[in-house]
Structure formats: structure tokens, C-alpha cells
Amino acid sequence: MTKEEFKQQFMLLSAAYPHSEVNHFSTKMYWNMFKEVPVEHFKSALEMAVTESDFFPSVAKLRKYLDKTTGKLSVEEVFSIIEEIKKKCGRGDSWASKEYPKIIGDIISECGHISSIMSMPSDVEYNTILSKYKELSGDGVRNLELGSEKIMLGEKND
């Protein structure tokens, strides 16, 4: 999204919460966190926030709304689906990756196979799936970007 599109959407969000104080620093923080998001997804997430939240939404809250609008699975949903596949395979049934969201097949493939996941100790399984989820969903990249953006947030030039 362009900076102008962001400013317009953020101004509308601010208008929906007239008692919230939005300053230059917080506006810049939101811009840095969402500038790579297509404007139509950002607009949908803001609409969800305004209809569901009594308070000005945090970056984290907007990310959750954004994930809903883009169809991205939460990490909890990923664990739940993989658990379902493990149970299916434990009963001797087979599973087809085309029956599940792409990220599920990608995570299982990156881990070796469902049998590899099933043979892992639970703590290793959890950490492996979580790291693959972050890697494949872009969540890990987002955290790295936040770290590099901290310097930019303090700048006043736009």
C-alpha cells in the first residue's frame, strides 16, 4: 500500500475512536508494521477492528484481524490440523496435502513427513512446527523487520 493510502485508512480508523490519542510516533509505528500489506486487506482488517473492538486496536490486534481477512491460519490452527492428521495416520488412514491449506503440507514436508513428526518428542515437535510455521508464514521475518525498524521509528523525516 502507498503511504497516502495508509494515511487515509489510518485517519478513518482514528476517527472511529475519537477519544484515542494518535501521535506521529504511533502512526509511524503502524505504517512500518503494515506498509507491505495490500490496501484492500488492511482496509478489511480495520473494518473488522472497528466493528468488533471498543478500543483503538493494537498492532497485534490488527495483525489478528489481518490474518482473518487473508485466510492465514493461526499457529493454534496449524497445531490442531497437524494433530488431526497425526490421529488419522495413527489409525492407519492416509491424508492428502491437497485436502489441507498449503502451509500444512509445507510444514509437514519441511519436517520430513508426518511419521517424522509423530516420532518426535512433544517438546521437539512443538518447537519444530513452531519454527517452520514462523519461517513459512513470514512471522519470523516480521520480527526481524521490527528489530531493524526501531532506528527508523525515531526519525522525523517523511
ROPAVO-261318 format. One line per 2 residues: number of its first residue (from 1); their letters; for each residue x, y, z of N, C-alpha, C, O, CB. Coordinates in nm, 3 decimals. Glycine has a CB too. Layout:
% ROPAVO-261318
NUM	a	X Y Z X Y Z X Y Z X Y Z X Y Z ~ ...
This chain:
% ROPAVO-261318
1	mt	0.086 -0.116 0.000 0.000 0.000 0.000 0.090 0.123 0.000 0.203 0.120 0.050 -0.097 0.000 0.122 ~ 0.039 0.228 -0.056 0.117 0.351 -0.058 0.101 0.422 0.076 0.010 0.393 0.154 0.073 0.443 -0.175
3	ke	0.191 0.515 0.100 0.184 0.591 0.225 0.055 0.673 0.230 -0.005 0.690 0.336 0.308 0.683 0.239 ~ 0.015 0.725 0.114 -0.109 0.805 0.107 -0.231 0.719 0.139 -0.321 0.762 0.212 -0.124 0.868 -0.033
5	ef	-0.236 0.596 0.086 -0.346 0.505 0.115 -0.349 0.471 0.264 -0.455 0.468 0.327 -0.334 0.376 0.031 ~ -0.231 0.447 0.320 -0.223 0.418 0.463 -0.277 0.536 0.545 -0.358 0.518 0.635 -0.078 0.386 0.503
7	kq	-0.231 0.656 0.512 -0.273 0.775 0.588 -0.425 0.790 0.584 -0.487 0.821 0.686 -0.205 0.902 0.531 ~ -0.484 0.768 0.468 -0.629 0.781 0.455 -0.700 0.677 0.543 -0.793 0.711 0.616 -0.672 0.764 0.308
9	qf	-0.657 0.551 0.536 -0.719 0.445 0.616 -0.697 0.466 0.765 -0.788 0.444 0.846 -0.664 0.309 0.575 ~ -0.577 0.509 0.802 -0.545 0.530 0.943 -0.623 0.649 0.999 -0.662 0.649 1.116 -0.393 0.553 0.961
11	ml	-0.646 0.749 0.915 -0.725 0.865 0.957 -0.870 0.821 0.985 -0.932 0.866 1.081 -0.721 0.977 0.849 ~ -0.923 0.734 0.899 -1.059 0.683 0.921 -1.065 0.598 1.048 -1.162 0.605 1.124 -1.105 0.599 0.800
13	ls	-0.961 0.518 1.072 -0.956 0.440 1.195 -0.953 0.532 1.316 -1.025 0.509 1.413 -0.833 0.348 1.195 ~ -0.873 0.634 1.311 -0.863 0.730 1.422 -0.997 0.799 1.446 -1.034 0.825 1.561 -0.755 0.835 1.393
15	aa	-1.069 0.830 1.339 -1.199 0.895 1.352 -1.301 0.804 1.422 -1.392 0.852 1.489 -1.252 0.935 1.213 ~ -1.284 0.672 1.406 -1.376 0.578 1.470 -1.355 0.570 1.621 -1.441 0.522 1.694 -1.359 0.439 1.410
17	yp	-1.239 0.619 1.667 -1.204 0.617 1.809 -1.163 0.759 1.850 -1.046 0.786 1.873 -1.089 0.513 1.840 ~ -1.260 0.850 1.857 -1.227 0.991 1.880 -1.159 1.021 2.013 -1.094 1.125 2.027 -1.352 1.071 1.871
19	hs	-1.171 0.934 2.110 -1.109 0.961 2.240 -0.968 0.904 2.252 -0.902 0.919 2.354 -1.196 0.904 2.351 ~ -0.922 0.839 2.145 -0.786 0.785 2.145 -0.691 0.889 2.088 -0.722 0.958 1.991 -0.778 0.653 2.064
21	ev	-0.576 0.898 2.151 -0.478 0.994 2.105 -0.376 0.923 2.016 -0.307 0.831 2.060 -0.407 1.063 2.225 ~ -0.368 0.967 1.891 -0.274 0.910 1.796 -0.171 1.017 1.764 -0.205 1.126 1.719 -0.347 0.860 1.666
23	nh	-0.044 0.985 1.788 0.061 1.083 1.761 0.149 1.038 1.645 0.127 0.931 1.587 0.147 1.105 1.887 ~ 0.247 1.121 1.611 0.336 1.091 1.498 0.411 0.960 1.519 0.424 0.880 1.426 0.437 1.206 1.478
25	fs	0.459 0.936 1.639 0.534 0.814 1.668 0.449 0.689 1.647 0.493 0.594 1.582 0.588 0.818 1.810 ~ 0.327 0.690 1.702 0.243 0.571 1.687 0.199 0.552 1.542 0.191 0.438 1.495 0.120 0.581 1.778
27	tk	0.172 0.660 1.471 0.135 0.649 1.330 0.250 0.588 1.251 0.228 0.502 1.165 0.098 0.787 1.273 ~ 0.371 0.631 1.279 0.488 0.578 1.209 0.508 0.430 1.242 0.545 0.351 1.155 0.615 0.660 1.246
29	my	0.484 0.393 1.367 0.496 0.253 1.407 0.397 0.167 1.327 0.435 0.063 1.274 0.469 0.237 1.560 ~ 0.272 0.210 1.318 0.172 0.134 1.243 0.212 0.128 1.095 0.200 0.023 1.032 0.032 0.198 1.259
31	wn	0.257 0.239 1.039 0.299 0.241 0.899 0.411 0.138 0.876 0.405 0.060 0.781 0.347 0.384 0.858 ~ 0.512 0.138 0.962 0.623 0.045 0.944 0.579 -0.100 0.957 0.636 -0.188 0.892 0.731 0.075 1.046
33	mf	0.480 -0.126 1.038 0.433 -0.263 1.057 0.341 -0.311 0.945 0.330 -0.431 0.920 0.362 -0.274 1.189 ~ 0.275 -0.218 0.876 0.174 -0.258 0.777 0.200 -0.210 0.635 0.116 -0.233 0.547 0.042 -0.209 0.821
35	ke	0.311 -0.145 0.609 0.334 -0.087 0.476 0.341 -0.191 0.365 0.316 -0.157 0.249 0.461 -0.007 0.477 ~ 0.374 -0.314 0.396 0.383 -0.420 0.293 0.247 -0.486 0.266 0.236 -0.569 0.176 0.484 -0.525 0.336
37	vp	0.147 -0.451 0.343 0.015 -0.514 0.331 -0.064 -0.446 0.219 -0.067 -0.323 0.210 -0.064 -0.505 0.466 ~ -0.127 -0.525 0.133 -0.212 -0.464 0.030 -0.324 -0.383 0.096 -0.381 -0.425 0.197 -0.272 -0.573 -0.063
39	ve	-0.355 -0.269 0.039 -0.450 -0.177 0.100 -0.588 -0.241 0.122 -0.653 -0.213 0.222 -0.466 -0.053 0.013 ~ -0.631 -0.328 0.030 -0.763 -0.390 0.047 -0.767 -0.481 0.169 -0.869 -0.489 0.237 -0.801 -0.469 -0.079
41	hf	-0.656 -0.551 0.198 -0.651 -0.635 0.318 -0.647 -0.548 0.444 -0.713 -0.577 0.544 -0.527 -0.729 0.314 ~ -0.569 -0.442 0.438 -0.557 -0.350 0.553 -0.695 -0.288 0.583 -0.736 -0.280 0.699 -0.452 -0.239 0.524
43	ks	-0.763 -0.246 0.478 -0.895 -0.184 0.495 -0.993 -0.284 0.558 -1.070 -0.248 0.647 -0.950 -0.135 0.358 ~ -0.991 -0.409 0.513 -1.079 -0.512 0.570 -1.048 -0.537 0.716 -1.139 -0.554 0.797 -1.067 -0.642 0.491
45	al	-0.920 -0.540 0.750 -0.880 -0.561 0.890 -0.927 -0.445 0.977 -0.972 -0.466 1.089 -0.727 -0.578 0.901 ~ -0.915 -0.323 0.926 -0.961 -0.206 1.002 -1.111 -0.209 1.021 -1.161 -0.174 1.127 -0.919 -0.076 0.932
47	em	-1.184 -0.251 0.918 -1.330 -0.260 0.930 -1.369 -0.362 1.037 -1.461 -0.338 1.115 -1.393 -0.299 0.795 ~ -1.298 -0.474 1.041 -1.325 -0.574 1.146 -1.297 -0.516 1.283 -1.374 -0.535 1.377 -1.240 -0.701 1.123
49	av	-1.186 -0.445 1.295 -1.148 -0.386 1.424 -1.255 -0.289 1.472 -1.294 -0.292 1.588 -1.011 -0.315 1.412 ~ -1.301 -0.204 1.383 -1.399 -0.102 1.421 -1.531 -0.167 1.463 -1.597 -0.120 1.556 -1.423 -0.005 1.304
51	te	-1.571 -0.274 1.396 -1.697 -0.339 1.431 -1.688 -0.427 1.555 -1.789 -0.452 1.620 -1.745 -0.421 1.315 ~ -1.568 -0.476 1.588 -1.555 -0.569 1.699 -1.489 -0.514 1.825 -1.500 -0.575 1.931 -1.479 -0.686 1.653
53	sd	-1.419 -0.402 1.814 -1.341 -0.354 1.928 -1.390 -0.218 1.978 -1.416 -0.127 1.900 -1.195 -0.346 1.890 ~ -1.401 -0.207 2.110 -1.440 -0.080 2.170 -1.322 0.016 2.185 -1.340 0.136 2.208 -1.503 -0.105 2.307
55	ff	-1.201 -0.037 2.170 -1.081 0.043 2.190 -0.995 0.044 2.064 -1.002 -0.048 1.983 -1.000 -0.009 2.310 ~ -0.913 0.147 2.050 -0.823 0.158 1.937 -0.737 0.032 1.931 -0.674 -0.004 2.030 -0.733 0.286 1.947
57	ps	-0.734 -0.037 1.817 -0.665 -0.166 1.809 -0.512 -0.154 1.810 -0.455 -0.065 1.747 -0.708 -0.239 1.685 ~ -0.449 -0.243 1.882 -0.303 -0.250 1.885 -0.254 -0.311 1.754 -0.333 -0.362 1.675 -0.253 -0.334 2.008
59	va	-0.124 -0.305 1.731 -0.065 -0.369 1.614 -0.097 -0.519 1.616 -0.135 -0.576 1.515 0.090 -0.345 1.609 ~ -0.081 -0.580 1.732 -0.107 -0.724 1.745 -0.253 -0.757 1.711 -0.280 -0.855 1.641 -0.074 -0.771 1.888
61	kl	-0.344 -0.676 1.759 -0.486 -0.699 1.731 -0.515 -0.684 1.583 -0.588 -0.764 1.524 -0.574 -0.602 1.813 ~ -0.458 -0.580 1.521 -0.477 -0.561 1.377 -0.417 -0.678 1.298 -0.473 -0.718 1.196 -0.415 -0.428 1.331
63	rk	-0.305 -0.732 1.344 -0.244 -0.848 1.278 -0.341 -0.966 1.281 -0.354 -1.039 1.182 -0.110 -0.887 1.347 ~ -0.409 -0.986 1.393 -0.506 -1.095 1.403 -0.622 -1.074 1.306 -0.665 -1.167 1.239 -0.559 -1.108 1.546
65	yl	-0.672 -0.951 1.299 -0.779 -0.921 1.203 -0.728 -0.939 1.060 -0.801 -0.989 0.974 -0.832 -0.778 1.224 ~ -0.607 -0.898 1.036 -0.547 -0.911 0.904 -0.533 -1.059 0.866 -0.561 -1.097 0.753 -0.410 -0.842 0.900
67	dk	-0.491 -1.140 0.961 -0.480 -1.284 0.936 -0.616 -1.343 0.900 -0.626 -1.429 0.813 -0.421 -1.356 1.059 ~ -0.721 -1.297 0.966 -0.856 -1.345 0.934 -0.897 -1.304 0.793 -0.957 -1.383 0.721 -0.957 -1.291 1.036
69	tt	-0.865 -1.182 0.754 -0.907 -1.133 0.622 -0.829 -1.200 0.510 -0.880 -1.213 0.399 -0.890 -0.983 0.613 ~ -0.706 -1.242 0.536 -0.625 -1.304 0.432 -0.636 -1.455 0.433 -0.583 -1.522 0.344 -0.479 -1.265 0.449
71	gk	-0.706 -1.510 0.531 -0.722 -1.655 0.539 -0.601 -1.726 0.597 -0.591 -1.848 0.587 -0.751 -1.709 0.404 ~ -0.510 -1.652 0.656 -0.390 -1.712 0.714 -0.430 -1.788 0.841 -0.510 -1.740 0.920 -0.283 -1.603 0.746
73	ls	-0.372 -1.904 0.857 -0.401 -1.984 0.977 -0.318 -1.935 1.094 -0.202 -1.896 1.078 -0.373 -2.132 0.951 ~ -0.378 -1.937 1.211 -0.302 -1.906 1.332 -0.217 -2.027 1.367 -0.243 -2.137 1.317 -0.396 -1.867 1.451
75	ve	-0.118 -2.009 1.450 -0.033 -2.120 1.490 -0.114 -2.226 1.564 -0.085 -2.345 1.552 0.083 -2.069 1.579 ~ -0.215 -2.184 1.640 -0.301 -2.280 1.709 -0.377 -2.367 1.610 -0.392 -2.488 1.629 -0.399 -2.206 1.802
77	ev	-0.426 -2.303 1.502 -0.499 -2.380 1.400 -0.406 -2.479 1.330 -0.447 -2.591 1.299 -0.562 -2.284 1.296 ~ -0.281 -2.439 1.305 -0.184 -2.527 1.243 -0.159 -2.649 1.332 -0.162 -2.763 1.283 -0.051 -2.453 1.216
79	fs	-0.136 -2.627 1.461 -0.114 -2.739 1.553 -0.236 -2.831 1.556 -0.222 -2.953 1.558 -0.082 -2.687 1.695 ~ -0.353 -2.774 1.557 -0.476 -2.852 1.562 -0.491 -2.941 1.437 -0.526 -3.058 1.448 -0.598 -2.759 1.575
81	ii	-0.464 -2.885 1.321 -0.476 -2.961 1.196 -0.371 -3.071 1.190 -0.401 -3.184 1.149 -0.463 -2.868 1.073 ~ -0.248 -3.040 1.231 -0.143 -3.142 1.230 -0.177 -3.253 1.329 -0.151 -3.371 1.302 -0.006 -3.080 1.264
83	ee	-0.235 -3.217 1.441 -0.279 -3.318 1.539 -0.386 -3.408 1.477 -0.384 -3.530 1.496 -0.334 -3.249 1.668 ~ -0.478 -3.349 1.403 -0.583 -3.425 1.335 -0.522 -3.523 1.234 -0.564 -3.638 1.224 -0.682 -3.328 1.264
85	ik	-0.422 -3.477 1.159 -0.354 -3.563 1.060 -0.280 -3.676 1.132 -0.282 -3.791 1.086 -0.256 -3.479 0.973 ~ -0.215 -3.645 1.243 -0.145 -3.749 1.320 -0.242 -3.857 1.367 -0.211 -3.976 1.360 -0.072 -3.687 1.441
87	kk	-0.359 -3.816 1.415 -0.459 -3.914 1.460 -0.506 -4.001 1.344 -0.522 -4.122 1.358 -0.580 -3.842 1.524 ~ -0.528 -3.936 1.231 -0.571 -4.008 1.111 -0.467 -4.114 1.073 -0.502 -4.229 1.045 -0.593 -3.909 0.994
89	cg	-0.341 -4.074 1.072 -0.233 -4.166 1.035 -0.212 -4.273 1.142 -0.174 -4.386 1.110 -0.103 -4.090 1.012 ~ -0.237 -4.238 1.266 -0.227 -4.335 1.376 -0.330 -4.446 1.365 -0.308 -4.557 1.412 -0.244 -4.264 1.508
91	rg	-0.443 -4.415 1.301 -0.548 -4.515 1.278 -0.524 -4.594 1.150 -0.600 -4.685 1.116 -0.685 -4.448 1.272 ~ -0.418 -4.558 1.078 -0.388 -4.629 0.954 -0.448 -4.562 0.831 -0.431 -4.611 0.720 -0.437 -4.769 0.962
93	ds	-0.517 -4.451 0.851 -0.574 -4.379 0.737 -0.464 -4.296 0.670 -0.360 -4.270 0.730 -0.692 -4.289 0.781 ~ -0.489 -4.257 0.548 -0.391 -4.171 0.480 -0.447 -4.029 0.472 -0.566 -4.006 0.496 -0.358 -4.226 0.338
95	wa	-0.363 -3.938 0.439 -0.405 -3.800 0.424 -0.344 -3.745 0.295 -0.239 -3.792 0.251 -0.362 -3.714 0.547 ~ -0.409 -3.649 0.236 -0.360 -3.586 0.113 -0.342 -3.438 0.138 -0.432 -3.371 0.189 -0.458 -3.610 -0.007
97	sk	-0.225 -3.388 0.103 -0.196 -3.246 0.130 -0.295 -3.153 0.060 -0.320 -3.042 0.108 -0.053 -3.212 0.085 ~ -0.351 -3.197 -0.053 -0.445 -3.110 -0.125 -0.576 -3.088 -0.048 -0.654 -2.999 -0.082 -0.476 -3.170 -0.262
99	ey	-0.600 -3.169 0.055 -0.720 -3.154 0.137 -0.702 -3.049 0.247 -0.798 -3.016 0.317 -0.756 -3.287 0.199 ~ -0.580 -2.997 0.262 -0.549 -2.905 0.371 -0.486 -2.778 0.315 -0.438 -2.776 0.201 -0.453 -2.972 0.473
101	pk	-0.486 -2.671 0.395 -0.419 -2.548 0.349 -0.272 -2.575 0.316 -0.208 -2.661 0.377 -0.430 -2.438 0.458 ~ -0.220 -2.502 0.220 -0.085 -2.522 0.170 0.021 -2.523 0.281 0.113 -2.604 0.278 -0.051 -2.416 0.069
103	ii	0.008 -2.433 0.376 0.110 -2.424 0.481 0.121 -2.554 0.561 0.229 -2.586 0.611 0.078 -2.308 0.575 ~ 0.013 -2.628 0.574 0.015 -2.755 0.647 0.105 -2.854 0.574 0.193 -2.915 0.634 -0.128 -2.812 0.664
105	gd	0.082 -2.871 0.445 0.164 -2.961 0.365 0.310 -2.918 0.364 0.400 -3.002 0.369 0.112 -2.968 0.223 ~ 0.332 -2.786 0.357 0.469 -2.734 0.355 0.541 -2.763 0.487 0.657 -2.803 0.486 0.468 -2.583 0.328
107	ii	0.473 -2.742 0.598 0.534 -2.768 0.730 0.566 -2.916 0.744 0.676 -2.953 0.787 0.440 -2.722 0.844 ~ 0.471 -3.001 0.709 0.494 -3.145 0.722 0.609 -3.189 0.631 0.693 -3.269 0.672 0.365 -3.224 0.687
109	se	0.612 -3.136 0.511 0.721 -3.169 0.418 0.856 -3.122 0.472 0.955 -3.195 0.464 0.694 -3.104 0.281 ~ 0.860 -3.000 0.527 0.984 -2.945 0.582 1.033 -3.026 0.703 1.152 -3.028 0.733 0.964 -2.798 0.621
111	cg	0.940 -3.091 0.773 0.976 -3.170 0.890 1.015 -3.313 0.853 1.054 -3.391 0.939 0.860 -3.173 0.989 ~ 1.006 -3.346 0.726 1.043 -3.480 0.680 0.921 -3.554 0.628 0.916 -3.590 0.511 1.108 -3.560 0.793
113	hi	0.825 -3.577 0.712 0.700 -3.645 0.678 0.618 -3.651 0.806 0.669 -3.622 0.914 0.725 -3.789 0.616 ~ 0.494 -3.687 0.794 0.409 -3.694 0.914 0.464 -3.798 1.012 0.454 -3.780 1.133 0.263 -3.729 0.876
115	ss	0.522 -3.907 0.960 0.579 -4.009 1.050 0.697 -3.954 1.128 0.720 -3.993 1.242 0.622 -4.134 0.970 ~ 0.773 -3.862 1.065 0.884 -3.798 1.136 0.832 -3.712 1.251 0.889 -3.711 1.361 0.968 -3.711 1.039
117	im	0.725 -3.641 1.226 0.665 -3.558 1.330 0.612 -3.646 1.443 0.630 -3.615 1.561 0.551 -3.470 1.271 ~ 0.547 -3.756 1.406 0.489 -3.845 1.506 0.596 -3.910 1.594 0.567 -3.947 1.708 0.407 -3.953 1.437
119	sm	0.718 -3.923 1.543 0.823 -3.987 1.622 0.902 -3.889 1.708 0.988 -3.930 1.786 0.918 -4.060 1.529 ~ 0.874 -3.760 1.694 0.945 -3.659 1.773 0.892 -3.652 1.915 0.772 -3.670 1.936 0.934 -3.520 1.706
121	ps	0.979 -3.627 2.013 0.929 -3.596 2.148 0.841 -3.470 2.140 0.864 -3.386 2.053 1.048 -3.576 2.249 ~ 0.745 -3.457 2.227 0.646 -3.349 2.216 0.709 -3.210 2.217 0.664 -3.121 2.144 0.547 -3.360 2.329
123	dv	0.813 -3.188 2.299 0.874 -3.056 2.302 0.949 -3.025 2.172 0.947 -2.911 2.125 0.969 -3.044 2.421 ~ 1.014 -3.126 2.115 1.084 -3.108 1.988 0.982 -3.084 1.877 1.001 -2.997 1.791 1.173 -3.233 1.955
125	ey	0.874 -3.162 1.879 0.768 -3.145 1.780 0.713 -3.003 1.785 0.701 -2.937 1.682 0.655 -3.247 1.804 ~ 0.680 -2.957 1.904 0.625 -2.822 1.921 0.721 -2.717 1.865 0.681 -2.632 1.785 0.597 -2.794 2.070
127	nt	0.846 -2.722 1.907 0.945 -2.621 1.863 0.971 -2.629 1.713 0.988 -2.526 1.648 1.076 -2.639 1.939 ~ 0.975 -2.750 1.658 0.999 -2.767 1.515 0.884 -2.711 1.433 0.906 -2.636 1.338 1.020 -2.915 1.481
129	il	0.762 -2.746 1.470 0.645 -2.697 1.397 0.634 -2.545 1.410 0.605 -2.475 1.313 0.516 -2.765 1.448 ~ 0.657 -2.494 1.531 0.650 -2.351 1.553 0.753 -2.277 1.467 0.721 -2.175 1.406 0.672 -2.319 1.701
131	sk	0.876 -2.326 1.464 0.979 -2.257 1.384 0.948 -2.265 1.235 0.971 -2.168 1.162 1.117 -2.316 1.412 ~ 0.897 -2.378 1.188 0.859 -2.390 1.047 0.742 -2.299 1.015 0.737 -2.238 0.908 0.824 -2.537 1.012
133	yk	0.646 -2.291 1.107 0.532 -2.201 1.088 0.581 -2.056 1.072 0.541 -1.985 0.980 0.433 -2.212 1.207 ~ 0.667 -2.014 1.164 0.718 -1.876 1.158 0.796 -1.851 1.030 0.782 -1.746 0.967 0.808 -1.847 1.280
135	el	0.875 -1.947 0.991 0.955 -1.936 0.870 0.866 -1.926 0.746 0.886 -1.839 0.661 1.051 -2.055 0.857 ~ 0.767 -2.014 0.736 0.684 -2.022 0.617 0.573 -1.916 0.612 0.530 -1.876 0.504 0.622 -2.158 0.607
137	sg	0.527 -1.872 0.728 0.419 -1.773 0.730 0.471 -1.631 0.726 0.394 -1.536 0.705 0.332 -1.792 0.853 ~ 0.600 -1.615 0.747 0.658 -1.480 0.746 0.661 -1.417 0.883 0.708 -1.304 0.895 0.581 -1.393 0.653
139	dg	0.613 -1.484 0.987 0.613 -1.425 1.120 0.753 -1.399 1.172 0.777 -1.298 1.238 0.539 -1.515 1.217 ~ 0.846 -1.487 1.143 0.983 -1.465 1.185 1.045 -1.346 1.116 1.120 -1.270 1.177 1.067 -1.589 1.158
141	vr	1.012 -1.329 0.988 1.063 -1.215 0.912 1.009 -1.085 0.968 1.080 -0.986 0.978 1.026 -1.228 0.762 ~ 0.881 -1.087 1.007 0.818 -0.969 1.064 0.893 -0.922 1.189 0.913 -0.803 1.210 0.672 -0.997 1.096
143	nl	0.933 -1.019 1.273 1.007 -0.985 1.394 1.142 -0.926 1.360 1.187 -0.832 1.425 1.024 -1.107 1.483 ~ 1.209 -0.980 1.258 1.338 -0.926 1.216 1.321 -0.784 1.163 1.402 -0.696 1.192 1.402 -1.015 1.110
145	el	1.214 -0.763 1.086 1.188 -0.629 1.034 1.165 -0.532 1.148 1.215 -0.419 1.144 1.068 -0.630 0.941 ~ 1.091 -0.573 1.249 1.065 -0.486 1.363 1.197 -0.445 1.428 1.215 -0.329 1.465 0.973 -0.555 1.466
147	gs	1.288 -0.539 1.442 1.417 -0.509 1.501 1.495 -0.406 1.420 1.559 -0.318 1.477 1.499 -0.634 1.515 ~ 1.489 -0.417 1.289 1.563 -0.322 1.206 1.490 -0.190 1.190 1.552 -0.089 1.155 1.590 -0.382 1.070
149	ek	1.361 -0.187 1.215 1.282 -0.065 1.200 1.291 0.026 1.322 1.256 0.143 1.314 1.137 -0.100 1.174 ~ 1.337 -0.025 1.435 1.340 0.055 1.557 1.416 0.185 1.537 1.376 0.289 1.591 1.403 -0.025 1.670
151	im	1.522 0.181 1.462 1.600 0.302 1.437 1.517 0.400 1.354 1.518 0.520 1.380 1.733 0.268 1.363 ~ 1.445 0.347 1.256 1.367 0.432 1.167 1.250 0.498 1.240 1.208 0.608 1.203 1.315 0.352 1.050
153	lg	1.198 0.433 1.341 1.080 0.485 1.410 1.108 0.620 1.476 1.018 0.703 1.488 1.032 0.385 1.514 ~ 1.230 0.643 1.520 1.263 0.766 1.588 1.287 0.883 1.494 1.295 0.998 1.539 1.382 0.745 1.673
155	ek	1.300 0.857 1.364 1.327 0.964 1.268 1.203 1.048 1.244 1.091 0.997 1.251 1.378 0.906 1.135 ~ 1.221 1.174 1.217 1.108 1.265 1.194 1.089 1.298 1.045 0.991 1.363 1.009 1.127 1.394 1.273
157	nd	1.181 1.254 0.958 1.170 1.291 0.816 1.081 1.195 0.741 1.101 1.073 0.747 1.307 1.295 0.752 ~ 0.984 1.246 0.671 0.894 1.165 0.587 0.884 1.226 0.450 0.813 1.174 0.364 0.753 1.152 0.650
